[in-house]
Amino acid sequence: MLEETPDDARAVERVAALDIGKAEVVCCVRVPSPSGSGRRVQEVRTFTTMTRSLQAMGDWLGGLGVTRVVMEATSDYWKPPFYLLEAAGFDVWLVNAREVKHLPGRPKTDKLDAVWLCKIAERGMVRASFVPPAPIRQLRDVTRYRVDLVGERGREKNRVEKLLEDAQIKLSVVASDIFGVSGRAMMDALISGQRDPKSLSEFLCNALSCLTIGHRWGCGLGRRCPRR
């Protein structure tokens, strides 16, 4: 037996959706009709991704009483609008683009994408992706940057060691860490033009002083060492 069910499945009364590109943001807003007829009204506007334009968009959304703003995770373009609207007090949702794909076979434009996302967002048919709070985001940025710097430092050390090997300078044979105190001192001397093994051996620390550079390096110091 057929039964009547509520047809109003709206989860959010005043909602906005953004289709974000590199230079422009298409914003669709859907709110209740001022006439009180129970119908919905919508408006679509285009803003640039410059800060002032995004602030103007936030003011416009605030004037319409929008409470939730939904956007797709598009490259890194979503970050400026997300952070700005979040700071302005909006409930900002970042959604997975694969979960809100447009129906196949229908025209696809930035405007239509924004309208489609807004319609499914107002009915609660989207799921927000996890975005860490601002302090955690800052910590993650610093941590990732440090990891990148440490990795780059390691790659540069490998390049230096390869350069020394190409010049037949076996510094890594007499020093386990060529970037330790002894290794750096000897490299500084080499850069300054010093080529005498006995003179270079004077830079060795006590733990390495028993090694004779001329014996362990062979005669590689006779080859020209490129200064880079």
PyRosetta script that sets phi, psi and omega in degrees:
from pyrosetta import init, pose_from_sequence

init()
pose = pose_from_sequence("MLEETPDDARAVERVAALDIGKAEVVCCVRVPSPSGSGRRVQEVRTFTTMTRSLQAMGDWLGGLGVTRVVMEATSDYWKPPFYLLEAAGFDVWLVNAREVKHLPGRPKTDKLDAVWLCKIAERGMVRASFVPPAPIRQLRDVTRYRVDLVGERGREKNRVEKLLEDAQIKLSVVASDIFGVSGRAMMDALISGQRDPKSLSEFLCNALSCLTIGHRWGCGLGRRCPRR")
pose.set_psi(1, 130.8)
pose.set_omega(1, -180.0)
pose.set_phi(2, -74.6)
pose.set_psi(2, 138.1)
pose.set_omega(2, 179.2)
pose.set_phi(3, -125.5)
pose.set_psi(3, 147.4)
pose.set_omega(3, 177.0)
pose.set_phi(4, -73.9)
pose.set_psi(4, 139.2)
pose.set_omega(4, 177.8)
pose.set_phi(5, -130.2)
pose.set_psi(5, 152.6)
pose.set_omega(5, 178.2)
pose.set_phi(6, -60.2)
pose.set_psi(6, 133.0)
pose.set_omega(6, -177.4)
pose.set_phi(7, -95.2)
pose.set_psi(7, -11.6)
pose.set_omega(7, -177.5)
pose.set_phi(8, -89.0)
pose.set_psi(8, 99.0)
pose.set_omega(8, -176.5)
pose.set_phi(9, -102.9)
pose.set_psi(9, 18.6)
pose.set_omega(9, -176.8)
pose.set_phi(10, -69.4)
pose.set_psi(10, 129.6)
pose.set_omega(10, 177.3)
pose.set_phi(11, -96.7)
pose.set_psi(11, -24.1)
pose.set_omega(11, -178.2)
pose.set_phi(12, -132.0)
pose.set_psi(12, 125.8)
pose.set_omega(12, -178.5)
pose.set_phi(13, -75.4)
pose.set_psi(13, -43.1)
pose.set_omega(13, -176.6)
pose.set_phi(14, -123.0)
pose.set_psi(14, 107.2)
pose.set_omega(14, -171.9)
pose.set_phi(15, -135.1)
pose.set_psi(15, 151.8)
pose.set_omega(15, 176.1)
pose.set_phi(16, -132.4)
pose.set_psi(16, 151.7)
pose.set_omega(16, 177.5)
pose.set_phi(17, -133.8)
pose.set_psi(17, 143.6)
pose.set_omega(17, -177.2)
pose.set_phi(18, -118.6)
pose.set_psi(18, 134.7)
pose.set_omega(18, 167.4)
pose.set_phi(19, -107.7)
pose.set_psi(19, 113.0)
pose.set_omega(19, -167.3)
pose.set_phi(20, -106.1)
pose.set_psi(20, 129.6)
pose.set_omega(20, 172.9)
pose.set_phi(21, -118.8)
pose.set_psi(21, -173.6)
pose.set_omega(21, -178.9)
pose.set_phi(22, -69.1)
pose.set_psi(22, -38.5)
pose.set_omega(22, -174.5)
pose.set_phi(23, -111.0)
pose.set_psi(23, -22.6)
pose.set_omega(23, -174.3)
pose.set_phi(24, -133.9)
pose.set_psi(24, 154.2)
pose.set_omega(24, 174.3)
pose.set_phi(25, -125.6)
pose.set_psi(25, 121.7)
pose.set_omega(25, 176.1)
pose.set_phi(26, -96.5)
pose.set_psi(26, 121.9)
pose.set_omega(26, -174.6)
pose.set_phi(27, -116.0)
pose.set_psi(27, 124.0)
pose.set_omega(27, 175.5)
pose.set_phi(28, -111.2)
pose.set_psi(28, 132.6)
pose.set_omega(28, 179.4)
pose.set_phi(29, -120.3)
pose.set_psi(29, 134.4)
pose.set_omega(29, 175.2)
pose.set_phi(30, -127.2)
pose.set_psi(30, 124.2)
pose.set_omega(30, -178.4)
pose.set_phi(31, -138.0)
pose.set_psi(31, 164.9)
pose.set_omega(31, 176.4)
pose.set_phi(32, -62.8)
pose.set_psi(32, 147.5)
pose.set_omega(32, 179.0)
pose.set_phi(33, -66.1)
pose.set_psi(33, 135.7)
pose.set_omega(33, 178.2)
pose.set_phi(34, -62.5)
pose.set_psi(34, -19.0)
pose.set_omega(34, -178.4)
pose.set_phi(35, -73.2)
pose.set_psi(35, -13.3)
pose.set_omega(35, -179.4)
pose.set_phi(36, 75.5)
pose.set_psi(36, 17.8)
pose.set_omega(36, -178.2)
pose.set_phi(37, -80.7)
pose.set_psi(37, -5.0)
pose.set_omega(37, -177.6)
pose.set_phi(38, 87.3)
pose.set_psi(38, -3.5)
pose.set_omega(38, 178.9)
pose.set_phi(39, -84.8)
pose.set_psi(39, 170.9)
pose.set_omega(39, -179.5)
pose.set_phi(40, -110.5)
pose.set_psi(40, 147.7)
pose.set_omega(40, 173.6)
pose.set_phi(41, -122.9)
pose.set_psi(41, 151.3)
pose.set_omega(41, -179.0)
pose.set_phi(42, -140.7)
pose.set_psi(42, 157.1)
pose.set_omega(42, 176.3)
pose.set_phi(43, -144.8)
pose.set_psi(43, 142.2)
pose.set_omega(43, 179.4)
pose.set_phi(44, -120.7)
pose.set_psi(44, 127.7)
pose.set_omega(44, 177.2)
pose.set_phi(45, -129.9)
pose.set_psi(45, 154.9)
pose.set_omega(45, 178.7)
pose.set_phi(46, -115.0)
pose.set_psi(46, 132.0)
pose.set_omega(46, 178.9)
pose.set_phi(47, -124.9)
pose.set_psi(47, 156.2)
pose.set_omega(47, 172.5)
pose.set_phi(48, -82.1)
pose.set_psi(48, 170.0)
pose.set_omega(48, -179.5)
pose.set_phi(49, -90.3)
pose.set_psi(49, 7.4)
pose.set_omega(49, 175.4)
pose.set_phi(50, -70.5)
pose.set_psi(50, 153.5)
pose.set_omega(50, -172.8)
pose.set_phi(51, -58.6)
pose.set_psi(51, -46.1)
pose.set_omega(51, -178.2)
pose.set_phi(52, -62.4)
pose.set_psi(52, -38.9)
pose.set_omega(52, 179.0)
pose.set_phi(53, -67.0)
pose.set_psi(53, -39.7)
pose.set_omega(53, 177.6)
pose.set_phi(54, -66.6)
pose.set_psi(54, -36.2)
pose.set_omega(54, 175.8)
pose.set_phi(55, -65.4)
pose.set_psi(55, -38.9)
pose.set_omega(55, 176.4)
pose.set_phi(56, -63.7)
pose.set_psi(56, -37.8)
pose.set_omega(56, 176.5)
pose.set_phi(57, -63.3)
pose.set_psi(57, -42.9)
pose.set_omega(57, 177.8)
pose.set_phi(58, -61.9)
pose.set_psi(58, -40.0)
pose.set_omega(58, 177.5)
pose.set_phi(59, -64.0)
pose.set_psi(59, -40.6)
pose.set_omega(59, 179.0)
pose.set_phi(60, -63.6)
pose.set_psi(60, -45.1)
pose.set_omega(60, 179.2)
pose.set_phi(61, -64.5)
pose.set_psi(61, -39.9)
pose.set_omega(61, 178.3)
pose.set_phi(62, -64.3)
pose.set_psi(62, -37.0)
pose.set_omega(62, 178.7)
pose.set_phi(63, -66.3)
pose.set_psi(63, -26.8)
pose.set_omega(63, 178.6)
pose.set_phi(64, -89.2)
pose.set_psi(64, -1.5)
pose.set_omega(64, 178.7)
pose.set_phi(65, 76.3)
pose.set_psi(65, 21.5)
pose.set_omega(65, 179.6)
pose.set_phi(66, -64.8)
pose.set_psi(66, 134.5)
pose.set_omega(66, -179.2)
pose.set_phi(67, -107.1)
pose.set_psi(67, -28.9)
pose.set_omega(67, -178.3)
pose.set_phi(68, -129.2)
pose.set_psi(68, 136.7)
pose.set_omega(68, 177.1)
pose.set_phi(69, -122.5)
pose.set_psi(69, 127.5)
pose.set_omega(69, -177.0)
pose.set_phi(70, -115.4)
pose.set_psi(70, 139.7)
pose.set_omega(70, 178.6)
pose.set_phi(71, -148.0)
pose.set_psi(71, 154.5)
pose.set_omega(71, 177.3)
pose.set_phi(72, -83.4)
pose.set_psi(72, 152.7)
pose.set_omega(72, 176.2)
pose.set_phi(73, -82.4)
pose.set_psi(73, 88.2)
pose.set_omega(73, -177.9)
pose.set_phi(74, -104.3)
pose.set_psi(74, 106.9)
pose.set_omega(74, -179.1)
pose.set_phi(75, 47.8)
pose.set_psi(75, -133.3)
pose.set_omega(75, 174.1)
pose.set_phi(76, -105.4)
pose.set_psi(76, 7.1)
pose.set_omega(76, -176.4)
pose.set_phi(77, -68.2)
pose.set_psi(77, -21.2)
pose.set_omega(77, -176.3)
pose.set_phi(78, -74.4)
pose.set_psi(78, -19.8)
pose.set_omega(78, -171.2)
pose.set_phi(79, -63.8)
pose.set_psi(79, -50.7)
pose.set_omega(79, -179.5)
pose.set_phi(80, -58.3)
pose.set_psi(80, -49.4)
pose.set_omega(80, 177.2)
pose.set_phi(81, -62.0)
pose.set_psi(81, -39.7)
pose.set_omega(81, -178.4)
pose.set_phi(82, -62.2)
pose.set_psi(82, -51.2)
pose.set_omega(82, -176.8)
pose.set_phi(83, -64.8)
pose.set_psi(83, -39.3)
pose.set_omega(83, -178.4)
pose.set_phi(84, -67.5)
pose.set_psi(84, -45.8)
pose.set_omega(84, -179.8)
pose.set_phi(85, -69.2)
pose.set_psi(85, -34.9)
pose.set_omega(85, 176.5)
pose.set_phi(86, -61.8)
pose.set_psi(86, -43.7)
pose.set_omega(86, 179.3)
pose.set_phi(87, -66.6)
pose.set_psi(87, -25.7)
pose.set_omega(87, 179.9)
pose.set_phi(88, -81.5)
pose.set_psi(88, -3.7)
pose.set_omega(88, 175.4)
pose.set_phi(89, 99.6)
pose.set_psi(89, 6.6)
pose.set_omega(89, 178.8)
pose.set_phi(90, -80.1)
pose.set_psi(90, 153.8)
pose.set_omega(90, 172.2)
pose.set_phi(91, -85.4)
pose.set_psi(91, 98.4)
pose.set_omega(91, -172.3)
pose.set_phi(92, -99.5)
pose.set_psi(92, 129.2)
pose.set_omega(92, 179.5)
pose.set_phi(93, -114.5)
pose.set_psi(93, 132.1)
pose.set_omega(93, 171.8)
pose.set_phi(94, -105.1)
pose.set_psi(94, 125.4)
pose.set_omega(94, -175.3)
pose.set_phi(95, -119.0)
pose.set_psi(95, 154.6)
pose.set_omega(95, 178.4)
pose.set_phi(96, -75.2)
pose.set_psi(96, 127.4)
pose.set_omega(96, -176.7)
pose.set_phi(97, -60.9)
pose.set_psi(97, -31.0)
pose.set_omega(97, -179.3)
pose.set_phi(98, -68.8)
pose.set_psi(98, -23.7)
pose.set_omega(98, -177.7)
pose.set_phi(99, -88.2)
pose.set_psi(99, -9.2)
pose.set_omega(99, -177.4)
pose.set_phi(100, -126.2)
pose.set_psi(100, 30.2)
pose.set_omega(100, -178.1)
pose.set_phi(101, -62.2)
pose.set_psi(101, 145.4)
pose.set_omega(101, 177.2)
pose.set_phi(102, -67.8)
pose.set_psi(102, 154.6)
pose.set_omega(102, 178.9)
pose.set_phi(103, -61.8)
pose.set_psi(103, 135.6)
pose.set_omega(103, -178.3)
pose.set_phi(104, -64.6)
pose.set_psi(104, 144.4)
pose.set_omega(104, 178.0)
pose.set_phi(105, 90.6)
pose.set_psi(105, -11.7)
pose.set_omega(105, -179.7)
pose.set_phi(106, -94.7)
pose.set_psi(106, 152.9)
pose.set_omega(106, 179.6)
pose.set_phi(107, -57.8)
pose.set_psi(107, 145.5)
pose.set_omega(107, -178.3)
pose.set_phi(108, -125.1)
pose.set_psi(108, 110.6)
pose.set_omega(108, 173.1)
pose.set_phi(109, -132.9)
pose.set_psi(109, 168.0)
pose.set_omega(109, 179.0)
pose.set_phi(110, -60.4)
pose.set_psi(110, -40.5)
pose.set_omega(110, -179.5)
pose.set_phi(111, -65.9)
pose.set_psi(111, -47.1)
pose.set_omega(111, -179.8)
pose.set_phi(112, -63.8)
pose.set_psi(112, -37.1)
pose.set_omega(112, 178.1)
pose.set_phi(113, -63.6)
pose.set_psi(113, -41.3)
pose.set_omega(113, 179.4)
pose.set_phi(114, -65.6)
pose.set_psi(114, -41.9)
pose.set_omega(114, 179.3)
pose.set_phi(115, -64.8)
pose.set_psi(115, -44.1)
pose.set_omega(115, -179.9)
pose.set_phi(116, -61.0)
pose.set_psi(116, -46.6)
pose.set_omega(116, -179.8)
pose.set_phi(117, -63.4)
pose.set_psi(117, -37.2)
pose.set_omega(117, -179.9)
pose.set_phi(118, -66.5)
pose.set_psi(118, -40.4)
pose.set_omega(118, -178.5)
pose.set_phi(119, -66.4)
pose.set_psi(119, -42.6)
pose.set_omega(119, -179.3)
pose.set_phi(120, -76.3)
pose.set_psi(120, -25.5)
pose.set_omega(120, 177.9)
pose.set_phi(121, -70.0)
pose.set_psi(121, -38.1)
pose.set_omega(121, -178.3)
pose.set_phi(122, -69.7)
pose.set_psi(122, -18.2)
pose.set_omega(122, 178.4)
pose.set_phi(123, -99.2)
pose.set_psi(123, 7.0)
pose.set_omega(123, 177.6)
pose.set_phi(124, 70.5)
pose.set_psi(124, 29.4)
pose.set_omega(124, -177.0)
pose.set_phi(125, -98.1)
pose.set_psi(125, 17.8)
pose.set_omega(125, 177.3)
pose.set_phi(126, -125.0)
pose.set_psi(126, 157.8)
pose.set_omega(126, 179.5)
pose.set_phi(127, -123.7)
pose.set_psi(127, 129.6)
pose.set_omega(127, -177.5)
pose.set_phi(128, -75.4)
pose.set_psi(128, 135.6)
pose.set_omega(128, 172.5)
pose.set_phi(129, -79.6)
pose.set_psi(129, 156.3)
pose.set_omega(129, -179.0)
pose.set_phi(130, -76.0)
pose.set_psi(130, 126.9)
pose.set_omega(130, 173.3)
pose.set_phi(131, -124.3)
pose.set_psi(131, 118.1)
pose.set_omega(131, -177.5)
pose.set_phi(132, -60.8)
pose.set_psi(132, 154.1)
pose.set_omega(132, 175.2)
pose.set_phi(133, -63.6)
pose.set_psi(133, 163.5)
pose.set_omega(133, -173.1)
pose.set_phi(134, -54.0)
pose.set_psi(134, -46.0)
pose.set_omega(134, -179.7)
pose.set_phi(135, -60.2)
pose.set_psi(135, -38.4)
pose.set_omega(135, 179.2)
pose.set_phi(136, -69.7)
pose.set_psi(136, -38.3)
pose.set_omega(136, 177.5)
pose.set_phi(137, -60.6)
pose.set_psi(137, -42.4)
pose.set_omega(137, 179.5)
pose.set_phi(138, -64.5)
pose.set_psi(138, -41.5)
pose.set_omega(138, 178.8)
pose.set_phi(139, -63.8)
pose.set_psi(139, -41.3)
pose.set_omega(139, 179.5)
pose.set_phi(140, -64.4)
pose.set_psi(140, -40.4)
pose.set_omega(140, 179.1)
pose.set_phi(141, -61.7)
pose.set_psi(141, -45.1)
pose.set_omega(141, -179.7)
pose.set_phi(142, -65.5)
pose.set_psi(142, -42.3)
pose.set_omega(142, -179.0)
pose.set_phi(143, -64.0)
pose.set_psi(143, -45.3)
pose.set_omega(143, 179.6)
pose.set_phi(144, -64.2)
pose.set_psi(144, -38.1)
pose.set_omega(144, 178.9)
pose.set_phi(145, -64.9)
pose.set_psi(145, -39.8)
pose.set_omega(145, 178.0)
pose.set_phi(146, -64.3)
pose.set_psi(146, -42.0)
pose.set_omega(146, 177.5)
pose.set_phi(147, -59.5)
pose.set_psi(147, -42.1)
pose.set_omega(147, 178.3)
pose.set_phi(148, -62.6)
pose.set_psi(148, -42.9)
pose.set_omega(148, -179.6)
pose.set_phi(149, -65.1)
pose.set_psi(149, -41.9)
pose.set_omega(149, 178.8)
pose.set_phi(150, -63.2)
pose.set_psi(150, -42.2)
pose.set_omega(150, 177.8)
pose.set_phi(151, -63.5)
pose.set_psi(151, -41.6)
pose.set_omega(151, 178.8)
pose.set_phi(152, -65.4)
pose.set_psi(152, -38.2)
pose.set_omega(152, 176.9)
pose.set_phi(153, -61.1)
pose.set_psi(153, -43.1)
pose.set_omega(153, 178.8)
pose.set_phi(154, -62.8)
pose.set_psi(154, -40.4)
pose.set_omega(154, 178.9)
pose.set_phi(155, -65.4)
pose.set_psi(155, -38.7)
pose.set_omega(155, 178.4)
pose.set_phi(156, -66.5)
pose.set_psi(156, -38.1)
pose.set_omega(156, 177.2)
pose.set_phi(157, -62.2)
pose.set_psi(157, -40.7)
pose.set_omega(157, 178.5)
pose.set_phi(158, -64.4)
pose.set_psi(158, -37.0)
pose.set_omega(158, 178.7)
pose.set_phi(159, -65.0)
pose.set_psi(159, -40.7)
pose.set_omega(159, 179.0)
pose.set_phi(160, -63.8)
pose.set_psi(160, -44.4)
pose.set_omega(160, -179.9)
pose.set_phi(161, -63.2)
pose.set_psi(161, -39.3)
pose.set_omega(161, 177.8)
pose.set_phi(162, -64.5)
pose.set_psi(162, -39.5)
pose.set_omega(162, 177.8)
pose.set_phi(163, -61.5)
pose.set_psi(163, -42.6)
pose.set_omega(163, 178.2)
pose.set_phi(164, -64.2)
pose.set_psi(164, -41.3)
pose.set_omega(164, 178.6)
pose.set_phi(165, -63.5)
pose.set_psi(165, -41.0)
pose.set_omega(165, 178.7)
pose.set_phi(166, -62.3)
pose.set_psi(166, -31.3)
pose.set_omega(166, 178.4)
pose.set_phi(167, -87.6)
pose.set_psi(167, 7.0)
pose.set_omega(167, -179.9)
pose.set_phi(168, 60.9)
pose.set_psi(168, 35.4)
pose.set_omega(168, 175.3)
pose.set_phi(169, -107.1)
pose.set_psi(169, 106.3)
pose.set_omega(169, -172.8)
pose.set_phi(170, -88.1)
pose.set_psi(170, 58.2)
pose.set_omega(170, -178.6)
pose.set_phi(171, -65.5)
pose.set_psi(171, -34.2)
pose.set_omega(171, -178.7)
pose.set_phi(172, -70.1)
pose.set_psi(172, -12.1)
pose.set_omega(172, 177.7)
pose.set_phi(173, -77.0)
pose.set_psi(173, -38.1)
pose.set_omega(173, -176.8)
pose.set_phi(174, -95.7)
pose.set_psi(174, -9.3)
pose.set_omega(174, 179.5)
pose.set_phi(175, -137.6)
pose.set_psi(175, 122.9)
pose.set_omega(175, -179.8)
pose.set_phi(176, -65.7)
pose.set_psi(176, -30.8)
pose.set_omega(176, 176.9)
pose.set_phi(177, -124.5)
pose.set_psi(177, 103.2)
pose.set_omega(177, -176.9)
pose.set_phi(178, -70.7)
pose.set_psi(178, -8.7)
pose.set_omega(178, 177.1)
pose.set_phi(179, -104.7)
pose.set_psi(179, 15.1)
pose.set_omega(179, 171.5)
pose.set_phi(180, -78.4)
pose.set_psi(180, -170.1)
pose.set_omega(180, -177.4)
pose.set_phi(181, -60.5)
pose.set_psi(181, -49.2)
pose.set_omega(181, -178.3)
pose.set_phi(182, -66.2)
pose.set_psi(182, -45.7)
pose.set_omega(182, -177.9)
pose.set_phi(183, -60.5)
pose.set_psi(183, -44.6)
pose.set_omega(183, 179.5)
pose.set_phi(184, -64.6)
pose.set_psi(184, -40.5)
pose.set_omega(184, -179.7)
pose.set_phi(185, -62.7)
pose.set_psi(185, -42.1)
pose.set_omega(185, 180.0)
pose.set_phi(186, -69.1)
pose.set_psi(186, -37.8)
pose.set_omega(186, 177.3)
pose.set_phi(187, -65.9)
pose.set_psi(187, -38.5)
pose.set_omega(187, 175.8)
pose.set_phi(188, -60.8)
pose.set_psi(188, -40.3)
pose.set_omega(188, 179.5)
pose.set_phi(189, -66.9)
pose.set_psi(189, -40.4)
pose.set_omega(189, 177.9)
pose.set_phi(190, -62.5)
pose.set_psi(190, -41.8)
pose.set_omega(190, 178.9)
pose.set_phi(191, -63.6)
pose.set_psi(191, -33.8)
pose.set_omega(191, -180.0)
pose.set_phi(192, -75.7)
pose.set_psi(192, -7.7)
pose.set_omega(192, 177.4)
pose.set_phi(193, 107.0)
pose.set_psi(193, 2.2)
pose.set_omega(193, -179.7)
pose.set_phi(194, -73.1)
pose.set_psi(194, 129.9)
pose.set_omega(194, 180.0)
pose.set_phi(195, -127.2)
pose.set_psi(195, -5.6)
pose.set_omega(195, -176.7)
pose.set_phi(196, -78.0)
pose.set_psi(196, 120.4)
pose.set_omega(196, -178.7)
pose.set_phi(197, -57.6)
pose.set_psi(197, -39.1)
pose.set_omega(197, -179.3)
pose.set_phi(198, -65.3)
pose.set_psi(198, -39.6)
pose.set_omega(198, 178.5)
pose.set_phi(199, -66.9)
pose.set_psi(199, -38.1)
pose.set_omega(199, 179.0)
pose.set_phi(200, -68.4)
pose.set_psi(200, -32.1)
pose.set_omega(200, -178.4)
pose.set_phi(201, -66.0)
pose.set_psi(201, -19.5)
pose.set_omega(201, 179.2)
pose.set_phi(202, -67.8)
pose.set_psi(202, -17.6)
pose.set_omega(202, -179.8)
pose.set_phi(203, -85.1)
pose.set_psi(203, -6.6)
pose.set_omega(203, -178.9)
pose.set_phi(204, -70.9)
pose.set_psi(204, 141.6)
pose.set_omega(204, 174.7)
pose.set_phi(205, -71.5)
pose.set_psi(205, 170.1)
pose.set_omega(205, -177.5)
pose.set_phi(206, -57.2)
pose.set_psi(206, -38.0)
pose.set_omega(206, -177.4)
pose.set_phi(207, -65.6)
pose.set_psi(207, -21.3)
pose.set_omega(207, -177.9)
pose.set_phi(208, -110.2)
pose.set_psi(208, -1.8)
pose.set_omega(208, -172.3)
pose.set_phi(209, -65.1)
pose.set_psi(209, -18.4)
pose.set_omega(209, -179.3)
pose.set_phi(210, -77.2)
pose.set_psi(210, -12.2)
pose.set_omega(210, -179.1)
pose.set_phi(211, -90.1)
pose.set_psi(211, 138.9)
pose.set_omega(211, 178.7)
pose.set_phi(212, -101.2)
pose.set_psi(212, 118.0)
pose.set_omega(212, -175.6)
pose.set_phi(213, -60.0)
pose.set_psi(213, -42.5)
pose.set_omega(213, -178.6)
pose.set_phi(214, -59.7)
pose.set_psi(214, -33.4)
pose.set_omega(214, -179.0)
pose.set_phi(215, -78.0)
pose.set_psi(215, -44.0)
pose.set_omega(215, -174.8)
pose.set_phi(216, -80.4)
pose.set_psi(216, -29.9)
pose.set_omega(216, -179.0)
pose.set_phi(217, -84.7)
pose.set_psi(217, -15.4)
pose.set_omega(217, -172.3)
pose.set_phi(218, 74.6)
pose.set_psi(218, -148.8)
pose.set_omega(218, -177.9)
pose.set_phi(219, -109.0)
pose.set_psi(219, 27.9)
pose.set_omega(219, -175.3)
pose.set_phi(220, -65.4)
pose.set_psi(220, -19.7)
pose.set_omega(220, -176.7)
pose.set_phi(221, -68.9)
pose.set_psi(221, -9.4)
pose.set_omega(221, 178.8)
pose.set_phi(222, -75.5)
pose.set_psi(222, -19.7)
pose.set_omega(222, -179.3)
pose.set_phi(223, -81.3)
pose.set_psi(223, 146.0)
pose.set_omega(223, -178.5)
pose.set_phi(224, -66.3)
pose.set_psi(224, 129.0)
pose.set_omega(224, 179.7)
pose.set_phi(225, -97.6)
pose.set_psi(225, 117.4)
pose.set_omega(225, 179.0)
pose.set_phi(226, -64.7)
pose.set_psi(226, 131.3)
pose.set_omega(226, -178.6)
pose.set_phi(227, -93.7)
pose.set_psi(227, 111.3)
pose.set_omega(227, -178.3)
pose.set_phi(228, -126.7)
pose.dump_pdb("model.pdb")
